[in-house]
Amino acid sequence: MESPLGLIEQSFDLRYTGWVREALNEFPDSFTITDPCISGHPIVFASNGFLKMFGYSRDEVIGKNGRMFQGPETDRRSIMLIREAIRNERACEISLLNYRKDGTPFWMLFQICPVFGKEDGRVIHFVGVQVPILRKPRWSGLGNRSAEMNLTEDGGGICGSMFRCCRREVGSDSALELRHNSALGSLLNHDDREVETNESCEASELQKTKATATINNIFSVLIQYSELTGKVVSRQRCYFSGNKSLEASLNLSLGRIKQSFVLTDASLPEMPIVYASEAFLKLTGYGRHEVLGKNCRFLSGTDTDPSTQFEMKECIQTEQACTVRILNYRKDRSPFWNFLHISPVRNASGKVAYFVGIQIDDDGENHETHELSPHIRQLSVVGAVKVAVRSLSMSASTS
């Protein structure tokens, strides 16, 4: 009879080929993989780097919830933000105070990201990466620049050699080993390993970059080893309809509409795009595969007005239509003023099933060539989409 631990690990092993664990443990980084589909959202994989950082054995961690690493000084608000991200099936990055097995607290940058099953778009796992937040070193006894240069990568002497060696290290262990080196330690005014519990806990850009790179490396392995089993995973949710014939019918109806518009699914977190018209693809320069499954925020950029975005968000939350003029960006990052109308689309039962967004390039639009105003043309698209969706839902209810 298989142990409970083995049954929990099966939720991870059955998705990938047998060598996935060895491939993941090639990375020196600290990370876990959890399964939200199992009661208690337990850890189903813990890297060697994670076990080393926290001081636990594998058997002590597998099957447990991440709450076991929290303690009396862990910020409750941070925990709520993580829980909200998990509930909404989205990524999250936050500074967090956690505790090792021996009870010592330490600050870390925690980044989580959902893993989606490509066959149905369902969240199957969460990847969680932990990067310790290190204190910036403060030097003592270095009265001139030549002494300071000995600590840089280009400097000479023992310290310069140490830094050149440490550059080749990938994980956080390189920073940990620096503390124990007596030659470098004599030049430090304070311990530079970690930030104290009561100190500032903001992660550096380098630490944020490291967390992102680790996530990317993990997904490369997960995708590669899932493709070999045919149970492919993805970093982004893929949209699939439960009834392919009805989906084809809706696509056919929407394909007759020649304006630029997208349809987003109101029932899913992040409201992903489930249909994009040919005119929309031509306007933005994206391919259909680059658009489906994404939130419309990907069209925003550096100079997009946050207040306009907030106005749109408010209308969506209250299920109201709105019209705005917003600066968006094409795939080649060229900006354009988007005269945008957003409207809820209800199914036959009266529930909001989708939101339709109709775009008009306000820079390139020649109003003299059209008999109807831009807003009237947008409303005609809304009407056509509503007819198509209601016809679809009525057909589904009677079949």
N, C-alpha and C positions, 0 to 999 in steps of 0.2 A: 504494500500500500504506500502510495507516494505521500511524502511529508507535506504539511501545509505550506512550508517555505517553497518547496518545489512547485506546488500548484500556483502560488503567487508568481513565481518566476516564469511560468508557462505563458502568462499573458504577454510577456516580452519575447520569449524565445520562439513562439509559434508564428510570429510576424516576420522573423528574419532567419537567415541561414545560421548554421551553428558557429561560424567564426566571428560573428558580430561582437561578442564580448571581448575576444582577444583584440579585435581591431579598435574598439573603443578604449581599451586599457593601454593602447599605444600612446594615447594622449596623457601627459602628466597632470592635466588640469583636474580640478575638483568639480564634479557634477553628479547629478542623480537623474533618474528617469522614473516617473511616477505614473500610476494608472488610475484615472478618475472614474473608470467604469467599475472598479472594485470598491466595495464598501470600505470607507475610511481613507480612500485615496492613498494607498500605500506606495512605498518605494519598491520598485521591481528591479532596479539596477543602480549600483553605486560604484563609481570609479575608484581605482586604487588611490588616486590623488585625494578624493573625498575622504576615504577611510583614514588616510594619513593625516589630513588636516584636522579632522574631528576626533581622532583617537579611538574610533570604534572598530570592531571586527565586522565582517560582512554579515554574519548571522545575527548580529545585534541590530542591524539597520534594515535589512530586507523585510518587508511586510509592515514596517512602522510608518507612521505619518510624520511629516517634517516638523510637527509641533514638538517632537522630542528634543529638538535643538534650541528651543526657545527657553527663556528664563525670566527672572523677576524684573530685569531692566529692559527686556525686549519691548519696543514701542508697539502698543496695541493698535495704533492707527496704521502703522506700516503693515501689520498682519491683516487688517481689514482691507487694505488696498490690494494685497496679494490675493485674498479670498475673492474679492470682487473681480479681479482679472481672470481667475480660474472659472468663476461662475459665468463670466461673459466670454470665455474661451478666447482670450487674447493675450498678447505678450505683455510683460511688465518688467521694469527695471527699478530697483530701489536699494538704498543703503539700509542694512539691517544688523542689529546686534544679536549674535547667536552665542551658544555655549558649547565648549568641547566636553568630552566625556568626563574629564577631571574637574569640570565646573568652571574653568577659566573662560571669561567672556572675551569676545573679539568682534570688531566691526568688519563687515564684508559687503561687497557689492553683489546683490542677488539678482539674477536675470532669469526669467522663465519664459518659455515659448511653447505653444501647443503643437502637437504633432497630429496631422489629419490623415485619415485613411482616404486614399485617392478614389476608391471604388464607391464610397457613399458620402464623403465629406464629413464624416463623424470624427470627433476628437478621440484619439485612442491613448495618447500619452501626453505628458508634459515633461520637457527637458528643463532642469534647473541647474544653473551654473553659479558657483560661488568663487569670488575673487577677493582675497583679503585686502582691506584698505590699509595701506602702509603710511606711516608718518614720514614726512619729508625730512631727510637727514640735515642736521645742523652741525657744522664743523667747528672745532675748537683748536686753538694753537696754530692756525694757518695765517701768519701775518703777511704773507706775500703771495702773489699770483702763481709763482713757480711751485710753491708747495701745494696750492689748490689744484694745479694742473696734474699733479701726481695722482689725483683721484679720478681723472677723466679717462676716457677710453684711449685718447691719444697720448696720455702722459706716460712717463717711464716708471721704473721701479716696481716694487712688489704690488702696490695697489693698482697701477695701470694694468699689470698682467692679470690681476684678479678680475678686473672689470671686463677685459677682453675675453676671459674664459666665461664669465657669467653671461655675456651677451649671447653665447651659444646655447644657453639653457632656455627652454621653452616655458616651463611652469613657474609657479611662485616659489618653488624650492630654492631658486637662485637667490631670491631676496632673503629667505630664511637662513641660508648658509652664510651670508655676509655678516650676520650678527655674531656668529660663533668664531669668526676669524679675528684673532687677536691683533693682527697688524692693522686692520681697518678699524677695529673697535677702539684702539687708542686715539684715533682721530675724531671720534664721534663724541659730541657733548651729551647726547641722550641715545637711548635705544631707538633704532629706526625700523623695527620690525612692524609693529602695529600701533594703531591709534588707541589711546586709553579709552575706557568706557565713557568717561565724562568729557572727552574731547570732540572736536568737530569730526563729523563722519562723512563728509562729502568725498566721493570717489574722484580720482583724477581722470583726465581724458585718456591717459594711457591704460588705466584699469578698465575703463568702459570699452575701449578698443579691444582689450584682451578678452573681455567677456563676450563681445560680439563675435570675435574671431573663433572662440571656442564653440559657440553655438553653431557657427557656419561649418566648422569641422565635424561636429557631431552629426549634423543633418546630412553632410556628404556621405558619411558612413551608413547612416540609417537608410537613406534612399537607395544607395548601392546594394546593400544586403537585403533590402525588401524587394527590390526588382527581381532578385534571383528566386524568390518564392512566389512571385506573382501577386503578393499582397502589398502593393506599392504605397509608401507613405509620402506625404508632401508637407511643406512648411505653410502652404496656403490652402484654404478650404476650396475644394472643387464642388461646384454645384451640379447636382444630378436630380432630375425629376423622377418620382416613383413610377410615373406612367409615361413611357416613351412615346406612345402614340398620341397622347394628349399634348405632350411637349412639342412634338412635331407639328401638331395642329396649331398650337399657339405661335410657334416660330413662323409658320406659313402666313398667318394673319398679320403678325407684326412686320414681316418682311415686305408687305405691300405698302408700308408707310415710308415715304421717301425723306422725311425730315431727320435731323440729327437728334437722337434720343437714346437713353438707357433705361432699363427696368431693373429695379433693385428689390430683393426679397425682404419684406418687412418683418418676417417671422424669424429670421436668422440674426445672430449677433454680428455687428459690424455692417449689416445690411449690404451684402455683396451684390455686385452686378450680375444679373442672370441673363440679360439680353442687351446687346449693343447693335445699333443699326449700322448699315454700311456708311451712311452719311456721317455718323459719329466717328467711325474709324478713319474716314477720310479727313475729317476736321482735325483730329488729334494726332494722327500719324501712327497710332498703335495698331497692332494686330489683335484679332479677336481673342487669341489665347493669352495675350498680355493684359486683357481687360476683365474677362470673366472671373468672378470670385473675388475681385478687389472692391474696396470701398471707394467711392468717388473722390475721396480726399487725395488720391494720387495725382489728380490734376492740379492741386494747389502747389504753390511755390513760395519763394522768398518774400515776394511783395504782395501776396494774397492777403486781403484785409481780414484780420481775425474777427472783427465785429460783424462782417457779412457772413462769415462762417457760423458764428454764434446765432445770428438771425435765422439761418437755414436750419440749424439744429433745433432751435426752439419750435419752429413750424412743424418739423418732422415729429418731434415728441408730442405735440398737441394735435397731430394728424390734420394739419391745416395746409392749404396751398400757399405758395409764396413765389414772388418774382423778384430777382435781384440782378444786379450787374456786378460780376466778379471777375477778377483777373486770374485766369487759368494759364496752364502751360502745356504745350504739345510735347510729344516724345523727344523732339530735338531741343527741348527747353526754350523754344521761342514763345513769348507770352502773347495772349490775345484776350480781349475783353469779351467775356461770355455773358450774353443776355440770357439768363437761365430762369426757366419756370419749373417748379417742383410741385407735384400734386399727388395726393394719396389715391390709390386705385383699390376699390373694394370688390370682393367677390360676391357671388349671388346671395350669400347669407348676411351681407352687410359688413363683414370684417375687412379691415385694411390688410390686403395680401401683398401689395407691392407699392412702391413709389416710382413714378415716372419723372425723369428729368429731361427737359427739352432744351437743347443748346442752340443759340444763334450767335455766330461770330459777329460781334457788334463793330469790329474794325473793318471787316471785308464785306459787310452787308450793304447791298445797294437797294435801298427801299423803293426807288423809282421803278425797278424792274418787277416789283410785286404789287398785285392789286390789293392784297390784304396786308394789314399791319402785322409786325412780328408777333405781337401778343395774340392776335386772332389766329394766326397760323399755329402757335403753340397750343392754344385751346382746342384746335381741331385735332391735333395729335393726341391730346389727353382723351378726347371723346372716342377716337378710334381705338386707343389702347383699352379703355374701359369696356367697350363693346366686346373686344376680343377676349379679355379676361373673364367677363361675366358669362359669355357664351361657353367658354371652357369650363368654368365651375358648374354651370347648369348641366352641361353634358356629363360631367363627372358624377353629379348627384343623382342623375337619372339612370346611369349605366349600372 
